[in-house]
Amino acid sequence: MSRPSLHALQGFVIAARTRNLSRAAEAMHVTVSALSHQMRLLEERLQRQLFERGPRGVKLTVEGER
């Protein structure tokens, strides 16, 4: 398995801290769509769901916290 990109990991950390993809995308100066795509690719690469997505933001799963 290849390593996730540093940019994707940075996006994960910011999204986890803010619990909001919109705010995380704004902090990274990317679109929400781009960040969401990066998070999905990261989850696919790790074969783990990292976030529970909801109408008011995101929440880390147990795997995401690990």
TAGIVEN-V617743 format. One record per backbone hydrogen bond with DSSP energy under -0.5 kcal/mol. CO is the residue of the C=O (numbers start at 1). NH is the residue of the N-H. Records with the same first field share a line. If there is no record, write none. Layout:
CO = NH ; NH
This chain:
5 = 9
6 = 10
7 = 11
8 = 12
9 = 13
10 = 14
11 = 15
12 = 16
13 = 17
14 = 18
15 = 19 ; 20
19 = 58
20 = 24
21 = 25
22 = 26
23 = 27
24 = 28
25 = 29 ; 30
26 = 29
31 = 35
32 = 36
33 = 37
34 = 38
35 = 39
36 = 40
37 = 41
38 = 42
39 = 43
40 = 44
41 = 45
42 = 46
43 = 47 ; 48
48 = 50
50 = 61
51 = 53
52 = 59
54 = 57
57 = 54
59 = 52
61 = 65
62 = 66
